[in-house]
Each structure stands twice: as structure tokens, then as C-alpha cells.
């Protein structure tokens, strides 16, 4: 372990390059020597320039571990580099390194937001990078503790725990687990969910970052990392089907990608209805097998079918043509609150019409609703393009569609542990992700969201059906393998037989407990770092006396 004198700044306030400071004249109050201070700041900036550049490069490497690039080993490289760059530094230096690491990471990861505006990319990236700034400070503050890689891995989980919840319900994009949906760490999701995958990835990376440091500590952490990973490989993901169901996923496509994907009214609805009627014709002609149910994506009806008779009739025609229940995605006006809408998945029966529904519980702030709308809209006029606020639902999306009991999760909700877990816990035998990624088509965002579906499939041992207006629609097996897929901006239907399961994984049974335990350990390690740091300074001062 490096000594304090090797890794902290000198305690003296001057700089040799400043030259001698003349004594204060008699009767004149002593004032700081500003040119000298500026030179000291410049010298500090020069000293930190190389480390800052390395932090930037490391953040870029971590971003490339995520889809659409999918170079998952770079997640280990990024974590290892971050560990080395913060190892033995002051808390302030660690914080700066964390920000320099986090900003380019999020800019590359979230560049799909450029369709809204590059200011949105930068603004959200800065907000998210603040969490990694705190992580950098915490890594530096705990880097002198025994077994520091273990506490550091817990701090990664704690950082993601915070980002998953703050502010406005959080934004968990960029979790280490989401870069490892097809890696040796993926099976761990079935044991402890996404947090355990993050912990294992961070621990392996930190082991590499500390290899040149205290050997005994590193070997201990290596053994723990190996044990956790072997446990994931040794406990198979339960995928045996209790039953099966034949499904068809309709991807009707949109008129154009981007912010104006809706095109003319009824266009998207007509696309999905026409594709469903074509499926019905193929069934009648014996070209394809009749499914037990059909799934349409989020916003497949661009008009409220309960307010516009033409939308209701068009859906009803298509559903009656295919002759099986259809899960329809639609925006439905709130019955009492003017200016609010529900983002819903509606079970539409060929005989009974619309029935049970699920309302999205976690609308996206600044995308599906605007916090402090009255004040912010005066400053940022772009918020006027979000004319209505989405009203959150209050229950999970377990719906009966024909012979299947499916769990509906809408769009970004797949990124939130608790929503998916609660849906499975409520009895979902398979999961449906209704999504509309037309705004972010060909930007890498659909690939990132599909990766989350792959992790959730393993985590809960459930088949997952992703239905998207413009792609990527896909079927994911319980082991995380993508078995069927429709490319982006393609009009088509995919038919598949998916397993229905009642058995739960260990991750389902323990819920959020692993995340809370690991996060609390991380927070406690920060407190230990503060106590030990103060004790060390006190002993140093006593030694000087």
C-alpha cells in the first residue's frame, strides 16, 4: 500500500516556482498573494492533467462495454482503471476524477438523446456524472482500508442504488449489470438480481486495479470474486416450462423516426391493424399457425380509442379478424384530470371488446411529464412539446390474455428492479415489454433496452416478449438468449411459442435484500474511512509534538 506522503498533496501552502514573498509593509494588512495562488492552481491543473485524461479515456472504455457496441470486457477495464486513478488520492481529487470519468461515459451512453437536443444529452450526463463524482470521492476515501476492493465493489452498488431512485424516481441507465447481459457474470442475476451482477463485475475489476498493491488483500478479494462467479455458474437458471403459449408480436412501424414519429393521425394504428389482418389472412390460408394471443406495442394506437370512435372501430376490426385476445398499447385520457393521460396496455377481446388494463407506473420525467411545468416552461420552451402529463398507475401489470397470465411492463420500466420484481411476484408467468422507441430509432437506445430484457429474463427465469412500434421487437428465452427478432423500422409479425413458468428464482425470493445489504456496507465503509483517516491525522500530529 502506498504511503500517505506518496499520494497526497504537500501540506505547505507555497510553491517553489512562486519565488520569495516579500514581507508585509508596516501598517498594511497582509493579503493573499494572488499571482502565486493562480500559479499554484495552474501547477495543480498540470499535475492532474494526465490523471484527468486517463479518467476520460477510462469513461469512454466503460461506455463501449454497453450496447450497441457490447464490448463487455471493457466494463472490467473501466472499473480497474477508475480504481487505480482514485487509489490513495484525497477525497477532493477522487471526486474530480470521478466526474472526469463519469461525464464522457454518460455522454456516449446517452447520446441517443441528441434527437431531443445535445443540450439534453449534456444536461442529463452532467446530472448522472455527479453520482460518479461522489463514487470517486468514496473510492478515494476508502482506498486505505483493509480489503479495500471489497468495500469499493459495495460502493458501486450503493452508487447505482442512489441513481435508481434520485431524483424524480431515478434513472438507472448505465448500471454495470446492463453491460453484462451475455457475459460469465450474467447467471448471477438469478441469485441476487442486477445488483449482484454489478457487485461481481466491480469486484473483478477492482481486483485487477489493485494487483500491484497489497498482495494478501488482493488474493482475498480474488477468492471472493471467484467464489461469487462460480456460484452463479454452478446454480443453473431454472428454465423448465410448466406450460407453453403461442404468441404473435406485431411491429407495425411508424411513418418516420425522430420526435415527429406519429405522422398523421391513425397512421400507426392502421399499420398495426393492417399487419394483424394480414396475420389473420395467413392463418385462414394455412400459411401460419393461429396464436393464442397477439401483442401490440406501446402507443400502437395513437388516438384514445375511448374518445375517438374511428380508433375504437379500427382496433375492434383487427382483433375480430384474428380471433384471439390482443394486448393493445394506447394513450387514454384521464377521466377527471384535464391535461393528464394514462399510458396503458389494454386487453382487447374479439367478443367482449376492451377489458382489463395496466397503466405505466413510472412515467419518464421531462419526457412523459414535466416537473414544475409552469416555472420551467417559461425558461425551456421545448417542454411545450410535452403537452400533457402522464398519470402514473397504482398496480402491477399482471393480465390474463387468453390462456396466459402475463406481466406487462411498459418501456423504460424494464430498467427498474422493483417494478419487474413486483410483476413477477404478483404471478406473471412470462413478461411483456411494450415499448415505443421510434423517437430514438437507429441511435443505439433500442439495443440498450433489449439488453435489459435479456438480464431480466435470467433474473426472473421468465420468457420476455419485447413489442416495439418500430423495433427492436424480440422474444427472449428464460436463459437470456434472443430466439426471434424483427429489425428496426420493419413492418412485420413474429410468431413464437414461449414457456410459461410458475417457479421463481432465488433473486425473486430475496428481492431487494442483496442490494440493500451491499449498499449499506458501502456506506458504512465510507464512515470507516472517515474515522480511520481522522485517527491517522491525530497520530501524525502527536508524533510531530
N, C-alpha and C positions, 0 to 999 in steps of 0.2 A: 504494500500500500504506500502511495506517495506521501511524503511528509507535508505538513501544512505549509512550510516555507517554500516548497516547490510549486504549490498550486494556488496560493492566494497572492493578492497584490501586496506590495510592500506597505508597511504601516506608516512610512514617512509621507508627509504631505508635499514635499518638494520634488523636483525633477532635476537631475544634473544639467540638463540642457537649458534650464531656466537661468542659470548664472546666479551670482550673489544678489541677494535682495538688500537694497540699501536700508539702513536703519531709519525709522520714522523721525521726521524733524520734530524739534522740541515744540510742544503745544499743539501738534497736529495729530488728530486721531488716526490710529493705524487702520488702513483699509486693505482689503484683499488685492493682491497683485493680479489684475485681470488678464493681462497678456500671458502671464505664467500659467494661470488656470486654463486658458484656452490651449496653450501648448501641451499641458498635461492631458487635456481631453483629446487633443489630436493624437498624442502619443498612445493613449489608451485605445483609440479607434484603430490605430495602426497595429497595435498588439493583438486586437481582437479580429482584425480583418480576415486573416487566414481561417480562424476558427468559424467565423460567420459564414465565409464562403463554403467551408466544408459542411456546415449545418444546412445551407441552402441545397447543396448537391445531395445530401442525405435525405432531405424532404422530398426532392424530386424522385429519388430512388424509391422511396416508400410509395409515392403516388403511382409509379409504374407497376407496383405489385397488384394494383386493383384493375378490374376491367375498365376499358376494353383491352388493356394491354395484358393483364393477367399473369405477370411475372412474379408469382407468389414468393419465390425465394428472396426477392428483394425486400420483402417485409422483415425478414431476419436481418438483412444487411442494414436496412434503415434503423431498426431498433438498436443494433450493435453500435452503429456509428453515433447515434444520439447518446448512448450510454457513455462512450469514450469522450465525447465532446463536453459532457456535463460532469464527468467523474472528477471529484476533488476540487471543483470550482466553488466560488462563492454563490450564495443564493441569487444574488443580483445577476451575476454572469450566467448562471444556469437559466434564469428567466429569459434573458436576451437570446441565448442560444435556442431555447425552446420556441421563441417567437420566430426567429430566423429559420428554424426547421419547419414550423407549422405553416407559415404563410405560403411558401411555394407548394407545399404538399396539398393544401386545400385549393389553391388556385387551379392546379392541374386536375385535381379530383372533381372539382365543381365547375369546370369550365363550360359544362353543358348549360349553365345558367346564362351564357352570353346571348342566347336568343331573347332573353328579357333585357339584358344590358350588361356590359362589362362592369359597370358600377355595382350591379347586384353581385357579380362574381367576387369582386374585391371586397365589398362590404361584408358579405357572409363569410368570406375566407378570413378576414381580419377578426371577426367575432369568434369564429371557431379556433383560430390560431391562439387566441387568448387562453384557451384551455390548455393548449400545449405549452404556452409560456409558463403557466402555473405548474405543469408537469415538469418542465425543465428545472424550475426552482426547487421543486420537491426532490427530483433526482439528485441535484447537486447537494441539497441539504442532508440527504440520507446516504450519500455515497461513501461516507466514512464508517458507517455501521457495519458490524459483522454480518456476513451473509447478505450483503447489500443487493445482489441481483434478485434475491427472493422478494425483498421489500419493493424494489423497483418494479418488478412484474405486477405486484399488487397495486402499485400506483398507476400503472397503465389501466388496470381495470377501474380504479377509482376515477380516473380522468374520463373514461368512457361512461361510467355511471353518471357523472355530472352532466356530460354533454347530452346524454339520453333524456335528460329531464329539464335542463335550464338553457335559455329562458323560454317562455311560452310553450312549455311541453317538450323542449329539446329538439335536437337534430342529430341523430346518431350516425349519419353518413361517415364513412371513413374509419369504422372500427376495424381493428386488426383481424378480427374473425371474418369480416366480409371480403378480405383479400385471400382467405384460406378456405375456400369452399370446394377445392379439389386438391387438397394437399394432405400429407400424412397427419395433420392436426385435425382435419375435418371430423373424424369419428368421435372426437371428444365432445362434440356438440350434443350427442345423445346422452352423455353423462352429466354435463353441467351447463349446457347451453352455450350461447355465443361468448359469455364472459370466461368460461373455462378455456375455450379456444384462444381467446386473446391472451389469457394468462400464460398458456403453454408457449405460444409464439413469442411473447415478450421474454419469457424466462430463457428460451433457447437463444434469442438474440442477445440478451444481456450476458449470457454465459460466454458467447463469442466476444462481446465487448470487453469482458473482464479477464480474458485468457491470460493477458500479460500481467495481470495483477495477482492478488493473493491466491496462491495455488490451492490451498486447502479449501478456502471458501468456494472457489470456482468448481472444484471437484464435487463438493457437497451439492451445489446447485445443479451441476450437470447430472448428478444422480437423481435428483428430484425431477428435473425436466424429463429425463429418460423414463422414469417411473410413470409420470403422468401420461406421456405419449404412448408408452407400451400398454397402459391401462385402456386407453382409447382404442388401440388396435385389437386388444385381447377381448374386449366386450363387443360383440357384433351388434350392429344396428338392427333391431327387430323389424323385419320387413315382410314376414309371412302374412298373406292376405287372409282375413276372416271371411271375406266376400269380395265380389267384383261388381263393377258397373260400367256400362258402355256410355261414353260421353262424346259429344261433338263440340268443338270450340270454334266459334265464328269470329273471324277477323275481317270486318267489312271495309277497313281502310278509310282514309279521310281525303278531303279534296286537296289539301296542301299541308305541308309541315309548318311548324312555327306557331307564333302567337295567334294567328288567324286560321287555325286548322278547321274551325267549324264550317267555314264556307257558307253556302246558302242554307236557310232553314230546311230541315227534313233530309238533308243530303246524307249525313252519317247514318241516321235511322234507316233511310231507304237502302243504303249499302248493306247493312246487316240483315234487313228483312229480305232483300233480294238474294243474298248468299244463303239464307235459311231456306227460302223457297226452292233454290237450286238444289240444296241438300235433299229436300222433300221429293223433288222430281227424280233425283238419282236413286233414292230409296224405292220409289214406286217402280222405276225401271230395273231394279235389281242390281244396280251398279255398286251399291254400298249397303252396309247393314244398318238397320234402324237403331239409333241410340236410345238409351233410357232417358236421357235429358240433354239439353243444349245449353251452352253458356255463352252469353254475350258479355262484352267488356264494360268497364266504367264509361259512362257518358255515351253508350251506344244509341240512346235516344237523346237527341239534342234539344228536344222540347218536352215539357212536362206533359205526360200522357193524360193526366187528370185535369189539365187545364185546356189542352188542345185536342179536340175530338179526332182530328186527322192523324195525330200521332198515336192515339189510343187504337184507332181502327187499323193503322198500318202494322202495329205490333201484333194485334189480335189476329190479323190475316195470316201473318207469317207463322205464328205459334200454332194456329189451327191447321195450317198446311203441313207442318212437320209432325203434328200429332202427339207431342210429348212436352212436358214442362220445360220452360225456358227461363233462365236467370237473366233478367234484363237490367242493365245499368242506366239510371236516369236521374236527372236533377228534378226534384219535386218541390214546389213552393211550400213554404211553411204556412200552415193554416191560419195562424193568428199573428205572427210577427212579420210585418212588412219589410221587405229587403233581405229576408233570410230564406235559404233553400236547404233542402236535405240532399245529400249525395247518397243515393240508395241503390241497393241491389234488390230487385223485386221478383218474386216467384210468380211467373205467369203461366197459368194452366190453360190447356186448349179448350177445356169445358167451362171452368169456373172463372177464368179471367185472372186479374191480379189478386194476389193473396198476401202471404207473409213477406216481410221485407227486412233488410238490415240497413241501418244508417251509419255512415262513416263516423267513427268516434273521435278521430284525431285529425281535424282539418289542418291544412298547412298554413301557418301564419304568413301573412303578406302574399300568399298565393291564392288561398281559398277564403281567407278572411283577413281584415286589416285591423290590427290592434290600434287603439287610439285614432280611429279613422278620421274623425273631424279635425284633429290637430295636424296629423301627418299629411293628409291630403292637400293641405294648404302649402306644404313645403315640397312634397314629392307628388307632382300631378299624375305620374304614371299609375298611382294607386287607384285612379279613377277607372282603370281598365279592369279592376275587380269590383264591378258594380254592386254585387250582393255578397253578403257574408254567408258562409256555410255554417249551418247549425249542427253541433255535434250530437251523435246518437248516444244512447244511455245503456245499451246492452250489446252482448256479443252477437256475432252473425251466424249462429247455427240454424240452418234452414233445411227443411225437408223438400227435396226435389225428386219426385218420383220415388224410386226405391232407396234413394241415398240420403243420408244425413250429412250435409256438407257444411263446412265452416267458411263463411265469406269474410274476406279481408280486403279492404279497398286501397289500392295503390301504395302510397308511402307507409301505410300502417305495417307493411311487412318488415320494416326496419325496426319496429318497436317490440321488444321481447314480450312485454306483458300482454299486449293485445293478442298476439298469436297464441301465447300460452293459455290465456283465458278462453280462447275459442276452442282449443283442443280439450281443455279441462271441462268445457260445457258439453262435450260429447261429439265433436266433429270427427267423422271417420276418414275424411280427406279434406283438403283445403283448396279454396279457390281464391286466387288473387285477381280481382277485377281492376284493371288499370287503363289509364289513357296517357300514353307517352308521346302523343302526336306533337306536342309542343317541343319536345326535346329529341325528336327523331334524328338519327344519324349523328348524335353527339356523344355517344358512349353511355348515356344515362340508362337506356333500356337494358344494356348488358350488366350494368351495376345492380339494377333491381332484380334481374334474373338470378344473379349470383346469390342474392339474399334468399330467394326462393329455394335455391339448392341447399343452403345451410339450414333453412327451416325444415326442409324435408327430412334431413338427417336428425336434426334436433328432436323432432316430434315423431319420427318414424311414420310419416304420412305422405301419400302421394300429393303433389301440388299441381294444380292446373292454373297457369297464368293466361288470362284472356286480355288482350290489348287491342285497342281500336286499330292501331297502325303497326303493331309489333313491339316487342317480340312475344307472340303467343307461343306457349310451350307446355309440355307435360313433363313433370319431373317425378321420377320414381322415388320411393322412400329412402333409397340409398344415395340420393343426390344426383343420379345420372339423368341427363336430359334425353328422353326417349322420342319425343316428337317436337317439332319446331316449325313455325312459319316465319320467314324473313320479314324484315321491316318493310312497310309500305307495299304490302302484297295483299290482294283480295283473295281470301281462301278459307277453307274449313279443314280442321284436323280432327280425325276420329281416333279414339283410343279406348282401350279397356284398362281401367285403373283399379288398384286394390283398395278395398275399404278395410280399415283396421280399428279394433277396439283396444288392443293392448297399448299401454303407454310406455314411454322410455323413462329412464331414471331422471333425465332432465325435466320431464313433465312432473314427476312426483316431487322433486326437490324445489321446483320453481325458481324463485329469485334468490334463494338462500346462498348459493355459491357466490353470486355477485356481491351480495351484501357482506358476506364474511371477508372476501378478498378486498373489497373496497375499505372496509373498516380497518383491516390490518394495514392497508396502505396509509390511511390517515393516522393511525397510531404510530407508524414508523416515522412520520413527519414530526410528531410530538417527541419521539425518542431522539430524533436528530437534533431538535432544538435543545433538549435537556443536556445531551452529551456535548453539544457544541458550547453551551454556556459553561459547563463544568470544565471543559478543556481550557477555555479562556481564563477562567478563575485560577486554575492551577498554574497556568503560564504566568499570570500576574504575580502570584505568590512566589513563584520561582525567581522572578526578577527582583523581588524585595529581599 
